[in-house]
Amino acid sequence: MAMATARAQQGELLQYQQEIGGGIGLSSYIGDAGGGILSHPGMMGTLLWRRNLNQRMVVKTNLAMGHVSGNTEGLFIPTNAWDEVPQGGEPAKPIHFGRNVMDLGAQFELNFLGYGLGQAYKGLKRWTPYVFMGAGVTLVTGGGARVAAGVNIPLGLGFRYKLRPRLNLGLEWSTRFTTTDAIDATHEGTQLKDPYAIKSGMFKNKDCYTLTYVFITYDISPKYRKCNN
């Protein structure tokens, strides 16, 4: 009995600094060909690593891969937006594309509630919503078009729930704002680049994509604290 009590007390003092895991879900495109969270969704998967700074602040890195696609059916894409004729002339032929997206990045997460088990005096909860932002790089391949790359800025929100002392389940959604306008490139060489003759900037009038997935992570790297009893 004494040994069991000692182990229980040690478990209460034991915290974990890191998490590893992965997730699976949907990816979708947002750009000149329309798109949205539920528009032409493709499958995606991700590997995750988290460094828990404390119960409210987390640094996360991810390596994700997904498929995005879309088309211009139902949209007025002019043949030449710079023509002097109204609306840039006749509408262009419908454009279809499908490409693979690789996302490598890091984000800072802020939990709305103190996340964890035990230490009731700190008001910890086994669930919490959170928001995050960060930076990363995007690599786009496939579809018969040239490989494209750019920087991305992810903004998103999520929800975490601690199933067991070392097991976490969550749901996350984010939009990746990129500096590339080639996500919607096609094998014909057609690229939806400034089809409306809108002046572009670093992130203005560029392509974006969303990642929505369920994830599971496992706590590692225990951190021991000195017992004051």
ZIGIGI-V417031 format. One line per field, one symbol per residue. phi: phi as a letter, one per 20 degrees, with the letter a starting at -180 (. if undefined). A space follows every 50 residues. Layout:
# ZIGIGI-V417031
phi = ???
This chain:
# ZIGIGI-V417031
phi = .fffffffffffeeccecccrabbaccbdcafennrgdelfcfbbbdccc defafdccdccbcccbccbrbdfndedffbfefefgmmnffffgddbbbd ddccaccddcffcfdqdmlgfemfcebafbcbbabacccdcnmmdffcba ecdecabbbcbefbgccccbcccbddedddddfefcffnfcfdlfdlefd cgdfmdecbdccbeccccfclfcedfeee
